[in-house]
Amino acid sequence: MWQYTLEDNLIDIIKQYVSEGGSLVTAMTSWIADVNWDFYGNRLTRDAGMIWLSKYTFATSPNGNLNTSTALLVDTHSDLVIQNVITILTNPEVEFPGSYNQLGGIIKNTLQHLPHDRIGELAALKNAISNFTAIIPSKENPVAWTPYNKFQVDTEFSLWAYVFDPQEVTAHPSSAIFPGAVNSTERVQTVAEISIRYRQFHTGLKIHGEDGPWGKFEKPEPNLQAVEGYSSHWYSTGSYAPPGTLVTVGLWAASNISAFTNFWCLIYYIESFWWIDLHFKRRLGRGYSDFECNVTGSVVSPSFFKGTTSVQEWRDTIRHFGAPWSEFVGERVVLSVPADVARTVEDPFEILVFWDDVINSISDFAGVVRSENYQRFVFDADIGGGYMHSGFPIMALLGSAGNSVNLTIMRQNVGNNWGFFHELGHNHQWNEWTFEGGTEVTCNIFSMYVMNQFLGHPMPDTRPHVLLPDNLRRYITQYISDGINYPNFQRDYDRALIFYYQLERIFGWAAYKEVFQRYRNLPGDELPWNDDDKRDTWLIIFSTVVQRNIAELMKSWGIPVSAAAEDQVAHLPDSGFTIYSLLE
């Protein structure tokens, strides 16, 4: 099927052909960027009542096939689903069957992808929503997962997001609990001046860095200018959109609204059902472009911009602004924290100097250009997984927000800061030098580096429960007792980390820095893609950098390498170390 290449005038020709009895067979990958705008297939099939979704199809039958029964077709037909939903909402005595827990998802996809004038009973569905009793989640009263609750959340949010006009939207009752009430009635106009780094070029959209293995995706237009992105870059405005408030944003480019990306609070449309902390997202590349955006109807958030806001302004005025959410915006980092936490900070400039220096330190170590390394932390009541998770933004639970702006805690080594550096490590680790099962291991190379080189803690103190002498001996002794082999090496993250700790103790951090750079300099077709190649490549590159053969060291840890890889470093003198050296 076509993503970008189908000429517009062919749409009507194909429609006419099919309407006259012609056959059409079509298929497309499920990761198409936007099925509404980028995918021509939906412009063909909508009139037939069918839509394509940017989702994978999984087996629905025990034998691994799809269930193609007519009963399933009835259960997923959008018009029939809407009628069922109206019946449920307008007849409270009707028992909600568990098999209907898919209704909310069908409603969402229908409202998102089909023209609303083609959806029957839409007006009745809008009226029926008033029969919902608001779900108000809180720490004290969490919402239980039930088929009905899932159905209500999906249906209610979809209607507010895709159907109601902005003027019809009201604040959800739960917004007063989280993210909190807005203690300000003044609505303002904010003008944000934003400088975007980008590269312009012609006749091709690079989709994997400078010379990545995926090459170019060629678009047919011969003189099309595009924006070449390297990483997501969000721009804070210092504005906050109160729940239920109509906020107008004027700008020339498509933007991402809000700091949050987790599913549970995905109400980011300008007609704010919950809330919006206003950010604008563009692609970060090389070169510069400036533009202005105008935000009207928001309130000013208690935010601090390094290099623009003075500490005195913060103390006297800004931190007392009534929005419940704050941002500390540095050159390399943004911290999105509850305003109650932010107001306890006397010197945000000092906080941002610390975090900017952390990111710059990691950039230099990882071989990343400082100006292209921009990190964001967002603290939320509920996140996609774990206590924290990596990505852009790095997400963490609210309990960590206070630690992020407490330099006494961030500079210590008792564990309350490790998670921040751990997630930053995830954002900088490479799969190509991470052995199978080691995703939660090699990220901690960066944790140890920051703790040791930036914060100045002795290496054993960077992970004291593992690396202090008695603890280290216990880990090694236990590994020997369990049996030194690759599965046992992979099984314990802290055990595996000791291998990388030992490499630093022998060869120093400079060796790691050069190793990372060597990987960055490898052509795409020379990067390792399977675990055997990863181990061999690590042996060859690390040995070459330090001019010592680490094959025996790796094998003593139970890390297998091939004879061919050993041959490539056989001319180098042996490192003279094994796992048993740690017991001496």
Buried (B, 14 or more C-beta within 10 A) or exposed (E): BBBBEBEEEEBEEBBEEBEEEEEEEEEBEEEBEEBBEEBBBBBBBBEEEEBBBBEEEEEEEEEEEEEEEEEEEEBBBBEBBBBBBBEBBEEEEEEBEEEBBBBBBBBBBBBBBBEEEEBEBBEBBEEBBEEEEEBBBEEEEEBEEEBBBBBBBBBBBBBBBBBBEEEEBEBBEBBBBBBBBBEBEEBEEBEBEBEBBBBEBEBBBBEEEEEEEEEEEEBEEEEEEBBBBBBBBBBBBBBBBBBBBBBEBEBEBEBBBBBBBBEBBEBBBBBBBBBBBBBBBBBBBBEEBEBEBEBBBBBBBBBBBBEEBEBEEBBEEBBEBBBBBBBBBBBBBBBBBBBBBBBEBEBBBEBBBBBBBBBBBBBBBBBBEBEBBBBBBBBBBBBEEEEBBBBBBBBBBBEBBBBBBBBEBBBBBEEBBBBBBBBBBBBBBEEBBBBEBBBBBBBBBBBBBBBBBBBEBEBBBBBBEBBBEEBBEEBBEEBEEBEBBBEBBBEBBBBBBBBBBBBBBBBEBEBBBBBBEBBEEEEEEEBBEEBBBBBBBBBBBBBBBBEBBBBBBBBBBBBBBEEEBBEBBEEBEBBEBBBEBBEE
